[in-house]
Amino acid sequence: MKKGQFRVKVTKAGAIYIFLTLFIGVAAVNTGNNMLYLITSFMLAVMGLSGLSSFINLLGLEFVFCPKEEIYAQKRTLFVLQIRNKKCLPSLFLGIDTKRE
């Protein structure tokens, strides 16, 4: 992945939320009910704020992989992952998934 590119992965709960937002939006158009318009706009605003906050949370982080002194072909080795925060705000709720095969 190139620098500056971000990949968005929709979770199961996120897909349900998107479907529910679209469903209520269609219901608002069909019925003309102003309360449904307000609910739909609130749900869309929360979705937008969630995306913006996660983008700001990851922006300005630098990931550096530091290998051990010696690395051999076809042998498992350990790496140290250093995360540097270049912005003044802290980054919260970062999850690092280590896949062991």
Protein Blocks (a to p, Z undefined) as FASTA:
>chain_A
ZZhiacddddfklmmmmmmmmmmmmmmmmnopaklmmmmmmmmmmmmmmmmmmmmmmgop
acdddddfbdcehiacddddddddfbfbdcehiacddddZZ
